[in-house]
Amino acid sequence: MSSLKKNDIKKRLMEYVVITFAASLYGLATALLIDPNNIAPGGITGLAIVMNRLIPIGTGMWFLFMNIPILIIAIWKFGIRFTISTIYATSVISWSTDFFSNYLGAFMIKDIILGVTIGSALSAVAMGLVFKSHATSGGTDVIIKLLRLKYPHIKTGMLYILTDVVVLIIAGVVFNDITAALYSFISVMVTSSVLDLVLYGRDGAKLVYIISDHPDIITARLLEELDIGATHVFAQGAYSGEKKKVIMCAIKKRLSPMAEDIVRDEDPNAFMIVTSASEIFGEGYKSYFDERM
């Protein structure tokens, strides 16, 4: 076995160690801080908490059940090789949530302020570690992509907001408590802010340059899977004299890891430059005139 292959295996094993830790941390935060305070933090986790109030079989079990059809769709769209880590993360979250709920119930913290702040922050840190290990927890990402196919005129960010709002409304009705729904909304905001901080620090959007032998297929996947624009810049190598298409695109922060995965999948030898863009004006970003008013 070559040293390069050994390094790849070691790196992948370390990723699964991180996924195991992070998914368990997510389950711990959900079981001891979020669930006991009737907080439904949007997405599948929030819906699982709500459903467990109606049919109490365990929040983790509901999380797994609701992710099964989503994971099947993910396998169909992206193949089993690219979703195996997500299946693993989803399974660990499901198991750990119910495990901590059943065996550490005495340590549940029934304080909604701590649930919204500490619980949401821990969940965000956990998910950030999962994302950095090239996995996700399943959830609404696949649903959003399918909705974009049917409703291309609705922006991706708006669809995320709409799905979270639907969960928050359901939570308010089931819990019969508007205060719980409002705290759940705050939880969504805290989670989003901390997740961005974990993944990207304080940077703004990303400006990406990709030099590859397969620019067309990479561009096609960026356009289709991430719903972003791209520009081809024709350049010539100073040393080799070789002419190539350089892909240039502006990417919102949360999409940067997915773009890197696409490039790595299609051309592991690609040259990729990712730089911070403090401000981007134009379609899909900020309006220059509105920002300057």
C-alpha positions as CSV (number, residue, x, y, z in Angstrom):
1,M,0.0,0.0,0.0
2,S,1.5,3.4,-1.0
3,S,2.2,6.0,1.6
4,L,-0.2,8.4,-0.2
5,K,-3.1,5.8,0.2
6,K,-2.2,5.3,3.8
7,N,-2.4,9.0,4.4
8,D,-5.8,9.1,2.7
9,I,-7.0,6.3,4.9
10,K,-5.6,7.9,8.1
11,K,-7.2,11.3,7.2
12,R,-10.6,9.6,6.5
13,L,-10.4,7.7,9.8
14,M,-9.7,11.0,11.7
15,E,-12.7,12.6,10.0
16,Y,-14.9,9.8,11.3
17,V,-13.4,10.3,14.8
18,V,-14.4,14.0,14.6
19,I,-17.8,13.2,13.2
20,T,-18.4,10.7,16.0
21,F,-17.4,13.3,18.6
22,A,-19.4,16.2,17.0
23,A,-22.5,14.2,16.3
24,S,-22.5,13.0,20.0
25,L,-22.1,16.6,21.2
26,Y,-25.0,17.5,19.0
27,G,-27.1,14.8,20.6
28,L,-26.0,15.8,24.1
29,A,-27.0,19.5,23.5
30,T,-30.3,18.4,22.0
31,A,-31.1,15.9,24.8
32,L,-30.1,18.0,27.8
33,L,-30.6,21.6,26.8
34,I,-32.8,22.1,23.8
35,D,-35.5,19.3,24.0
36,P,-36.3,19.8,27.7
37,N,-37.1,23.4,27.1
38,N,-39.5,22.9,24.2
39,I,-37.2,24.6,21.8
40,A,-37.7,23.6,18.2
41,P,-34.6,25.0,16.4
42,G,-35.9,24.6,12.8
43,G,-35.1,21.9,10.4
44,I,-35.4,18.2,11.0
45,T,-34.2,18.4,14.6
46,G,-37.0,20.9,15.5
47,L,-39.6,18.8,13.7
48,A,-38.4,15.7,15.5
49,I,-38.8,17.4,18.9
50,V,-42.3,18.5,18.0
51,M,-43.3,15.0,16.7
52,N,-41.9,13.4,19.9
53,R,-44.5,15.5,21.9
54,L,-47.3,14.0,19.8
55,I,-46.0,10.4,19.6
56,P,-43.3,9.9,22.3
57,I,-40.9,7.3,20.8
58,G,-37.8,9.4,21.3
59,T,-36.5,12.6,19.6
60,G,-33.5,10.7,18.2
61,M,-35.7,8.0,16.7
62,W,-37.9,10.6,15.1
63,F,-34.8,12.4,13.8
64,L,-33.7,9.1,12.1
65,F,-37.1,8.2,10.7
66,M,-37.6,11.6,9.1
67,N,-34.1,11.6,7.6
68,I,-34.5,8.1,6.0
69,P,-36.4,9.4,2.9
70,I,-34.1,12.4,2.7
71,L,-31.0,10.1,2.7
72,I,-32.6,7.9,0.1
73,I,-33.0,11.0,-2.1
74,A,-29.4,12.0,-1.4
75,I,-28.2,8.6,-2.5
76,W,-30.3,8.8,-5.6
77,K,-29.0,12.3,-6.5
78,F,-25.4,12.0,-5.4
79,G,-24.5,8.3,-5.0
80,I,-23.8,6.2,-1.9
81,R,-20.1,7.1,-1.9
82,F,-20.8,10.8,-1.3
83,T,-23.5,10.2,1.4
84,I,-22.0,7.5,3.5
85,S,-20.5,9.9,6.0
86,T,-23.9,11.7,6.2
87,I,-25.7,8.5,6.9
88,Y,-23.1,7.8,9.7
89,A,-23.5,11.2,11.2
90,T,-27.3,11.0,11.2
91,S,-27.2,7.6,12.9
92,V,-24.8,8.8,15.6
93,I,-27.0,11.9,16.3
94,S,-30.1,9.8,16.5
95,W,-28.6,7.2,18.9
96,S,-26.8,9.7,21.1
97,T,-29.8,12.0,21.5
98,D,-32.0,9.1,22.9
99,F,-29.1,7.7,24.8
100,F,-28.3,10.9,26.7
101,S,-32.0,11.6,27.2
102,N,-32.6,8.1,28.7
103,Y,-29.4,7.8,30.8
104,L,-28.5,11.4,31.7
105,G,-32.1,12.6,32.3
106,A,-31.1,13.8,35.8
107,F,-28.8,16.3,34.2
108,M,-31.4,17.9,32.0
109,I,-31.3,21.7,32.3
110,K,-34.8,23.2,32.3
111,D,-33.8,26.8,31.8
112,I,-35.0,28.2,28.5
113,I,-32.4,31.0,28.4
114,L,-29.6,28.5,28.8
115,G,-31.2,26.2,26.3
116,V,-31.5,28.9,23.6
117,T,-27.9,30.2,24.2
118,I,-25.7,27.4,25.4
119,G,-27.7,24.6,23.7
120,S,-27.9,26.3,20.4
121,A,-24.2,27.3,20.5
122,L,-23.1,23.7,21.3
123,S,-25.3,22.4,18.5
124,A,-23.7,24.9,16.0
125,V,-20.2,24.0,17.1
126,A,-21.0,20.3,16.6
127,M,-22.5,20.9,13.2
128,G,-19.5,23.0,12.2
129,L,-17.2,20.1,13.0
130,V,-19.4,17.7,11.1
131,F,-19.4,20.0,8.0
132,K,-15.6,20.4,8.2
133,S,-15.3,16.6,8.1
134,H,-17.2,16.5,4.8
135,A,-20.5,15.3,6.1
136,T,-23.9,16.7,7.0
137,S,-26.7,15.6,9.3
138,G,-29.1,15.0,6.4
139,G,-31.9,17.4,7.1
140,T,-33.4,20.0,4.8
141,D,-30.5,20.5,2.4
142,V,-31.8,17.9,-0.1
143,I,-35.3,19.2,0.4
144,I,-34.2,22.7,-0.5
145,K,-32.5,21.6,-3.6
146,L,-35.6,19.8,-4.8
147,L,-37.7,22.8,-4.1
148,R,-35.3,24.9,-6.1
149,L,-35.9,22.6,-9.1
150,K,-39.7,23.2,-8.8
151,Y,-39.6,26.9,-7.8
152,P,-36.4,28.3,-9.4
153,H,-37.6,31.9,-9.0
154,I,-37.4,31.5,-5.2
155,K,-33.9,32.1,-3.8
156,T,-32.2,29.4,-1.7
157,G,-31.9,31.6,1.4
158,M,-35.6,32.3,1.3
159,L,-36.4,28.6,1.1
160,Y,-34.3,27.9,4.2
161,I,-36.1,30.7,6.1
162,L,-39.5,29.3,4.9
163,T,-38.8,25.8,6.1
164,D,-37.6,27.0,9.5
165,V,-40.7,29.3,9.8
166,V,-43.0,26.3,9.1
167,V,-41.3,24.3,11.8
168,L,-41.6,27.2,14.3
169,I,-45.3,27.6,13.5
170,I,-45.9,23.9,14.0
171,A,-43.9,24.1,17.3
172,G,-46.0,27.1,18.5
173,V,-49.3,25.2,17.8
174,V,-48.2,21.8,19.3
175,F,-46.6,23.4,22.4
176,N,-49.6,25.8,22.6
177,D,-47.0,28.5,23.6
178,I,-46.1,31.5,21.4
179,T,-43.2,32.2,23.8
180,A,-41.7,28.8,23.0
181,A,-42.0,29.5,19.2
182,L,-40.3,32.9,19.7
183,Y,-37.4,31.3,21.7
184,S,-37.1,28.7,19.0
185,F,-36.7,31.6,16.5
186,I,-33.9,33.0,18.6
187,S,-32.3,29.5,18.7
188,V,-32.3,29.5,14.9
189,M,-30.5,32.8,14.8
190,V,-27.9,31.8,17.5
191,T,-27.2,28.5,15.7
192,S,-26.8,30.3,12.3
193,S,-24.4,32.9,13.7
194,V,-22.2,30.5,15.7
195,L,-22.1,28.0,12.8
196,D,-20.9,30.7,10.5
197,L,-18.2,31.7,13.0
198,V,-17.0,28.1,13.4
199,L,-16.9,27.4,9.7
200,Y,-15.6,30.8,8.3
201,G,-14.4,32.9,11.2
202,R,-15.4,36.6,10.7
203,D,-14.8,36.5,6.9
204,G,-17.5,37.7,4.5
205,A,-18.3,35.9,1.3
206,K,-15.7,34.0,-0.6
207,L,-14.1,34.7,-4.0
208,V,-12.9,31.5,-5.6
209,Y,-10.6,30.9,-8.5
210,I,-10.3,27.4,-9.9
211,I,-7.7,26.2,-12.4
212,S,-8.5,22.7,-13.6
213,D,-8.2,20.3,-16.5
214,H,-11.9,19.8,-16.2
215,P,-13.4,23.3,-16.0
216,D,-16.7,22.6,-17.8
217,I,-17.9,19.7,-15.6
218,I,-16.8,21.6,-12.4
219,T,-18.7,24.7,-13.6
220,A,-21.8,22.6,-14.5
221,R,-21.9,21.1,-11.0
222,L,-21.4,24.5,-9.3
223,L,-24.3,26.0,-11.3
224,E,-26.6,23.0,-10.8
225,E,-25.8,21.9,-7.2
226,L,-25.0,25.2,-5.5
227,D,-27.2,27.5,-7.6
228,I,-24.4,30.1,-8.0
229,G,-23.0,31.9,-11.0
230,A,-19.6,31.5,-12.5
231,T,-17.4,33.3,-15.0
232,H,-14.7,31.7,-17.3
233,V,-11.6,33.8,-17.6
234,F,-9.2,32.7,-20.3
235,A,-5.6,32.7,-19.0
236,Q,-2.2,31.5,-20.0
237,G,0.4,30.0,-17.8
238,A,3.6,32.1,-17.5
239,Y,6.0,29.2,-17.4
240,S,4.2,26.5,-19.4
241,G,2.5,28.8,-21.9
242,E,-0.6,26.5,-21.6
243,K,-3.9,28.2,-22.1
244,K,-6.8,27.3,-19.7
245,K,-10.2,28.4,-18.5
246,V,-10.1,29.8,-15.0
247,I,-13.4,29.5,-13.1
248,M,-14.1,32.6,-11.1
249,C,-17.1,32.7,-8.8
250,A,-18.4,34.5,-5.7
251,I,-19.8,32.1,-3.1
252,K,-21.8,32.6,0.0
253,K,-19.9,31.4,3.1
254,R,-22.0,28.4,3.9
255,L,-21.5,27.0,0.3
256,S,-17.7,27.2,0.4
257,P,-17.1,23.7,1.8
258,M,-19.5,22.2,-0.8
259,A,-17.7,24.0,-3.6
260,E,-14.4,22.6,-2.4
261,D,-15.9,19.1,-2.3
262,I,-17.1,19.4,-5.9
263,V,-13.6,20.5,-7.1
264,R,-11.9,17.7,-5.1
265,D,-14.3,15.1,-6.6
266,E,-13.8,16.1,-10.2
267,D,-10.1,17.1,-10.2
268,P,-8.0,16.3,-7.1
269,N,-5.1,18.1,-8.8
270,A,-7.0,21.3,-9.4
271,F,-5.4,24.6,-8.3
272,M,-8.0,26.5,-6.1
273,I,-7.6,29.9,-4.6
274,V,-10.2,30.9,-1.9
275,T,-10.1,34.5,-0.7
276,S,-12.3,36.6,1.5
277,A,-14.6,39.1,0.0
278,S,-15.8,41.6,2.5
279,E,-18.6,42.9,0.3
280,I,-20.3,41.6,-2.9
281,F,-22.9,43.7,-4.7
282,G,-25.2,42.4,-7.4
283,E,-27.9,39.8,-8.0
284,G,-28.1,37.3,-5.2
285,Y,-26.1,39.5,-2.9
286,K,-26.5,43.1,-1.6
287,S,-27.9,45.9,-3.7
288,Y,-25.2,48.6,-4.1
289,F,-27.8,51.4,-4.0
290,D,-29.7,50.0,-1.0
291,E,-26.5,49.5,0.9
292,R,-25.3,53.1,0.3
293,M,-28.7,54.7,1.1
